[in-house]
Amino acid sequence: MSPTNTKPGAKRPNTYQLWLTEKALWQIRTIEEKVEIEELPYPKVADVSELDRLMREKVGFAAGQGTMTVSSEEIRRLKAGLSSRDGSLNGRLSMSVEGVVFVMPNPYQL
């Protein structure tokens, strides 16, 4: 996940996220309350170094980024409408109707 350019006065930061599962690679953009999800071609080498390469390609070398793993237990909690990770994130772990996990950043505190 990497923060991206956000308009002045925005309620929350925009982000670019890559989520890799055993079978799919997802690109997620959060823009205010809007979430854009797109499946990308699955990489030949499905590992963190490939995600780093893709992240640099999409948002540049200077962008800060964070990495996290989501367990199958956490995915079960998300499907039930719960998450135990929200207290440790600057946002809330969410799941789209397609079953794609992403982080929705918290609103800015004024």
N, C-alpha and C positions, 0 to 999 in steps of 0.2 A: 504494500500500500504506500502511496506517495501523495502528499498534498499537491494540488495543481493551482494554477492562477485562479484567484477568486476575486470577483468584482468588489470594489469598496462598498460597504453597506450591506454585504451579504449576511445572512443570518447564521450560516455555518460554512466551514471550509469545503471546497471542492476536493475530490480525491480521484485518483486513478488506482485501480486495484487489479491484481492478477490472482486468481484462485485456481490451483492445480489439484485435481482429484486423481483417483486411480484410472479414470476413463475419459476425463474431459479437462480442458483448459478454458477458463472464463475470464473475460475482460469486463470490468465493472467501472463505470464512471458515476460518481455522485455529484450532482450539481444542485445545490440547495436541497429541496425535498425530493428532487427527481433522481431516479436510478436508471441508468442505461446498462443493459447486460447483453453481451455478445459472446458467443462461443468462438474460440479461435482454433486453428488446426492443432492437434495434439503434437507436442514436440517429440522428435526421435529420441532425445535424451531428456527424460522427465525428471529434472532435479533443480535444486536451488540456483545453480550457476546459469541454467537456461532461463529461469525466471528473472534473474539479475540482468541478463543480456536483453531480454525483451523489455524490461522496465526501462533500461537506459535508452533503448531504441524508441520507446513510446514517449517518455517524459524527459529524457536528457540525462547527462552525466551528473549535473550539479544537484539534481532533485534528491531530497532526503527520502528515505524509505524505511519501512519496518516490515518484519517478517514474523509470522506466527503460524502455529499448527492448531488445527481444530480436530479434536478427537471424535470418534464415532458416538461416544456418550454425549458429548456436547451437541452433536447434530440431532440426536434423539430428543434432547431437551428443547432445542430450537423448534423442532416439529411439534412439540407439545406447548409451544408458546412461552417457554422459559429460557433463561440463559444465566449461567453462573459467572460469566466473564465480564458482564457489563460494568461491574465496579472497578475492574482493572484496565478498562479501555477508555479512551477519550471519545466514546461513542457507544453505540449498541450493536451487538452482533445480531444480524437479521438473516432471514432466508426468504428468497423470492418464491413466487408460486411455482417456478420451474425447479425449485430445490437448490438454487445457487446461494451459497453463504457469502455474506459481505458485511462490512462495517459501515453503518450510517453514523457519520461524525456528529458529536453533540453540537447544539447551537452555541454560538459565541456567548459568553457571559459579559454583560455590560455593567 
